[in-house]
Amino acid sequence: MWTPPRTAPDAATARRRETAMRLRARVVVVGGGVIGTSIAWHLARAGVRDIVLVERDELAAGSTSKAAGGVRAQFSDELNIRLGARSLEAFGRFEQEVGQDIGLHRVGYLFLLSTPEQVASFEAGVRLQNSLGVPSRLITPREARRLSPLITTDGLLAAAYSPDDGHCTPEAVVHGYARAARALGVRVLRHTEVTGIDVRGDTVTAVRTTLGPIATDTVVCAAGAWSRAVGAMAGVDLPVRPLRRQIAVTGPVPGPPAALPMTIDFATSLYFHREGPGLLLGMSDPDERPGFATGTHDRWLPRLTEAMARRAPALLDLPHTGGWAGLYENTPDHNALIGEAPTVSRFLYATGFSGHGFLQGPAVGEVVRDLYLGRAPFLDVGPLSAGRFAADAPRPEVNLV
């Protein structure tokens, strides 16, 4: 029987498998989203060699490509404010430093507040943000509508606004970091799944993948919603649960200014910002249950429609032209997990960002670089270690979208 010649993709796969089986690495980064690529680039830029980044799919194919792209420093937690502000600085110089246009729009973030409790919380947040150099401020409902003309001010008491915030293109950030990291010698293995982590005593010895084992003594888990399984391979508990969130895109919007801020009705979590000629919009769904499903559905539409009718009725007239669903990587207190496992030597992690991972990616890459090199990062992330839950020391973030 005639046997057809081997196709090019099969041959390429065989070569990749052979190469991976011979591979050794000083550091293996698991996850090819913004956190993983940022970490790989920051490590390589600091002179670390023999770095391998492993991604089970395409780069940015997980949560990063499904993100709304917002970037901000308006948080309630000092660590998040500083991570956000540091990342905003990095996004501002990204094209010059990394060599990639990321479509950055510094149009601000506008939180719409409709209860005395919200106003009091954001007043405290603004004071803390201002003390850390963030130019946020409380404004009147009338000022809020001037900035975001699509809203109605009925029931609004105030708004919080920072002009330095904005949005950019998540995939562009990831591919910029990846290309720059490759130029510095980082090996990127796409379509390669981590199947196990070998530990001898308390030391990592290898990462097992679908292309074969990679000998290493250091693993950085940046696997987002899949981090719990990766941590378990090394005996490290990373309390991360995936939760589906949906985004819709509208047709062209007549009238609103080009500098329309990312606008968030804090009571409902409805948010929107410009996306080309239309709008990108979304909100949380309290009926959603944890899981890895990423298919879109219509169950959230009645609640979305109700929120739009209440706060931005002009949105109801816009045609719905598309959308997608992605995964939040939630932790019990909706704050990140950043640190190094105390029980396994050289297992570092940066995950569980609960919706604000993309916007903190540049600063987190810098922090993990310093943790790996054994030097003090620009801020102490000890309170964000995964061990805080066992120690009954959660660190909740209030300003969530």
Buried (B, 14 or more C-beta within 10 A) or exposed (E): EEEEEEEEEEEEBEEBBEEBEEBEBBBBBBBBBBBBBBBBBBBBBBEBEBBBBBBBEEBBBBBBBBBBBBBBBBBBBBBBBBBBBBBBBBBBEBBEBBEBEBBBBBBBBBBBBBEEEBBEBBEEBBEBBEEEEBBBBBBEBEBBBEBBEBBBBEEBBBBBBBBBBBBBBBBBBBBBBBBBBBEBEBBBBBBBBBEEBBBEEEEBEBBBBBBBBBBBBBBBBBBBBBBBEBBEBBEBBBBBBBBBBBBBBBEEBEEBEEBBBBBBBBBBBBBBBBBEEBBBBBBBBEEBEBEEBBEBEEEBEEBBEEBBEBBBEBBEEBEEEEBBBBBBBBBBBBBBBBBBBEEBBBBBBBBBBBBBBBBBBBBBBBBBBBBBBEEEBEBEBEBBBBBBBEEEEEBEBBBBB
